[in-house]
Amino acid sequence: SEQENKQCPRCHRFFECNVASIALCQCSEIKLNHKQREYIKSRYDDCLCQDCLKELDHELNGEK
């Protein structure tokens, strides 16, 4: 399989990225809008872990 261990550039934890099969990757469950994706892309060079994506989703939606 094409899973690889990546280190999240936001929290520095390691996680499994399934880049070859995005539908099965941990990030596919999190639905980000275009603005959120642009925000993340402008600040981070690589994939973020699921926890950080969830946190940013809430932060960028104004929820705490």
Secondary structure as the mmCIF struct_conf table of DSSP 4:
data_model
#
loop_
_struct_conf.conf_type_id
_struct_conf.id
_struct_conf.beg_label_comp_id
_struct_conf.beg_label_asym_id
_struct_conf.beg_label_seq_id
_struct_conf.end_label_comp_id
_struct_conf.end_label_asym_id
_struct_conf.end_label_seq_id
STRN STRN1 GLU A 4 GLN A 7
TURN_TY1_P TURN_TY1_P1 PRO A 9 CYS A 11
STRN STRN2 PHE A 14 CYS A 17
HELX_RH_3T_P HELX_RH_3T_P1 VAL A 19 LEU A 24
BEND BEND1 CYS A 25 CYS A 25
HELX_RH_3T_P HELX_RH_3T_P2 GLN A 26 GLU A 29
HELX_RH_AL_P HELX_RH_AL_P1 HIS A 34 ARG A 43
BEND BEND2 ASP A 45 ASP A 46
HELX_LH_PP_P HELX_LH_PP_P1 CYS A 47 CYS A 49
HELX_RH_AL_P HELX_RH_AL_P2 GLN A 50 LEU A 60
TURN_TY1_P TURN_TY1_P2 ASN A 61 GLY A 62
#
